[in-house]
Amino acid sequence: MSEKNIDLTLNIWRQESPEAKGHFEKFEEEISPDASILEVLDEINNRLEAEGKAPIAFESDCREGICGTCGLVVNGHPHGPLPKTATCQLHMRNFKDGDTLYIEPFRATAFKVLKDLIVDRSGFDKIQVAGGFISFNTGSAPDGNAILISKELADQALDAAECIGCGACVAACKNSSAMLFVSAKVSHFALLPQGKPERYERVQSMVKVMDENLFGSCTNTYACEAECPKGISVLNIARMNREYFMAELKTGTDE
Amino acid sequence: MSQLKQFFNSSIGKKLVMATTGILLILFLVIHLINNLLLFGGPDAFNQNVALLESIKPLIRVIEVILALIFIYHIYNAYKLWWENKKANPEKYAVSAKKENSTIYSRTMVITGSVIFIFLVIHLYTLWGKYNFGMEGSENYFEVIKTLFANPIWAAFYFIIMIFLGYHINHAFQSSFQTFGWSSKKYTPLVKKIGTFLAIIFAVGFASIPVYFFLISLGGQG
């Protein structure tokens, strides 16, 4: 336990509804450095409710950095300034006494603010439904060494599969592009034998749905990689581009 | 055909257009720079090269048209992307963390590109236009250039724009490799270094011409 509490000024985004105009509400808080930023919001909400005021709406679920539900922008950084850390794992010991924090929802046309810090990320669900799966039954767990996959390939696929679909890449991107998310999903299937048969249909339909859902285009600023709580590499985007080009060349050529 | 159109209108297709036209423009800049450096060889060396190009004028004209189309497609696609991306991300954060998560080169491509676009139009007018459609006595291309850069405003203008060009190329080169899908842990660091090297070569190489001629003009003789 750290010994001393710290004083922070929190400016938190409040917005009644998607149509309403939002604003920052200021909270002066004395906070334990051991609290996570979500616990700070919990405490503020307890007080607000006791006072009969509307609590701050925000999303969270597992609170151990693996579900991708939480997602706030702290001082311009999706999931806060600590690299490779989800919002729920961001503890106040990373801030200094007297710091001012701006806590906002993810901002993108594709992610409409529903209330306060909650955004509508159903665009990601639509992309996932378009191809982020294997459509045939792969059976029960195969015998060891029945399907040989090199360590290197398995590592790459699992690195891509680390994506928790939180949307930080979209929030970080100046163009609100979803390419890091989509490329992680495309890569994690395309690299493995079970995903290969449908790889080209998959990349084409996922990119199509991505484009239809108001996500911007990638201009290779790599802000997504820098802000990703799971450190998903932009090399996945390069791989998705290759998959997409191959898909374009291969589909419709064998009549 | 409509499938092909769909491909080039997809977010990845548009990236491919930027990267392909961009790399072709870099190739053009390499040729342009080599020709420029002949200026250091004096009027004879430079004008001989001009005469050589004059002798294959019809071919040059065809290349110019292709080059113009590449430029136009690159610029048109860039502004289209810029406009669409603005619509996809209309609201800014209260505190910007962009400096910490991306390079200034990557964020300012549309600005540096626009500056180069404006320059391109002026550049075509001041040199290419003057030489090709200009007044009498413009047979001596070397003289045309020498006269232009004797003016400190023109020399300074060209010099400053070349810094923008360097900024643009520094992001552009490695970005196009990423777009083509030619990225890997092994080669990308090298590609980035080559991009920066090219950016410096272009900026210094092109900027040296106005500086050289301006300094000559100060000396009062050629």
Interface residues (C-beta under 8 A of the other chain):
Chain A: N11 F24 V73 N75 G76 H77 P81 Y102 E104 R107 A108 T109 A110 A172 C173 K174 N175 S176 S177 M179 V207 K208 M210 D211 L214 F215 G216 S217 C218 T219 N220 T221 Y222 A223 A226 E227 V234 L235 I237 A238 R239 M240 N241 R242 Y244 F245 E248 G252
Chain B: Q3 F7 S10 S11 I12 K14 K15 L16 L81 E84 N85 K87 A88 N89 P90 E91 K92 Y93 A94 V95 S96 A97 K98 E100 N101 S102 T103 S106 R107 M109 H171 Q174 S175 Q178 T179 F180 G181 W182 S183 S184 K185 T188
